[in-house]
Amino acid sequence: MKVILSERARRDLRTIAAWISKDRPIAAKKIALGLRVACAMLAEQPYAYQFAEGRENEGVRRAPYSRYLVLYRVEESHISIVRILDGARDVSGLF
């Protein structure tokens, strides 16, 4: 199954990497790569993760990676990455 990052998810990824790179540029590259790999791995077991709280009706699931959450939806022909957010944030209003 193909994994597609929404424009917001791509922007989230760039923002996360930019924030980390202020102090730790090598770590920023590692985290960004790890998040991309985590997104790609969803194709292997798309239903392995629970629904995001309050987003069950929309079919949005959440996959943790380090301190981040990959929020995604399993569509008929692909997996759509909706957002990539810091898990410490209140993600309920950030869609």
N, C-alpha and C positions, 0 to 999 in steps of 0.2 A: 504494500500500500504506500502511496506517495505521501510525503509530509510537506505541507506548504505553510510557510510563516507569513502571517498577515503583515501588512505594513506597520501596524502598531507593535507587533512582536519584534520585527526587525529594528524598529526605533528603540524599543525597550532594551534589546541586546546591545545596541550602540551606546545607549545611555549608561548601562551598567558597566560596560568596558571603559568608557570615558571616565566615569566616577572612580573606578578602581585604579586606573592608570595614573591618576594624579599623584598617588603615593607609591604604587607598585605596578609598573608597566608590564613586567613579565607575568605577574599574577593575573593581570587583566586579560592577557592573551590566553592564559590557561583556562580561566573561568569562561571566557567567551567560547573557546573551542569545546570545553566540557558541556556547556549549555547546548551548543549545536549538535553534539553527539547525542546528548540526552533526548533532544527533539527527534533526531533520526531514529533512535532506538524505539520510539513509540510505535513505529511501523510493525515491529515484531510482536508486540502484545498491547494493542491499543486499549483493551478493556481492563488492563491490570490495575489501574488506579481508580480511586474513589471519585465521586462527583464533588465538585467545589460546592461548599456550603452556600445555600441560597440560589444555586445555579443548576440544580438538578433538572428542572423543567426545560432548560435550554441545552441540556446534554453536555455541559462544560465539566471536564475532569481536571484534576490537578496532579501533576507529577513533580515530586520534590527533586531538586538537585542542589546539593550543598545548602546554602541558606535561601535559595531561590525556588520559586514555583513556576512550572511551565503549565499554563492553563490552555487546554486544547479541547477540541470537539471532534468526534469521529463522524465523518460524513460518509456518504454512500461510496464514493470513489477515492477519498483521500482523508488525511488527518489535517485539520486546520489548527495551527498554533495561534491562539487568540492573543495571549499576552505572556510575557515573561517578567515576573515581579519579585521583589525582595519579599521573602516570607514573613518578615517582621511587620510589613505594612498591612493595613486593613484592606484586603483585596476586594471586598464585596462591592465597593462603589467605583472600582477602577476599570470597568469594562467600557 
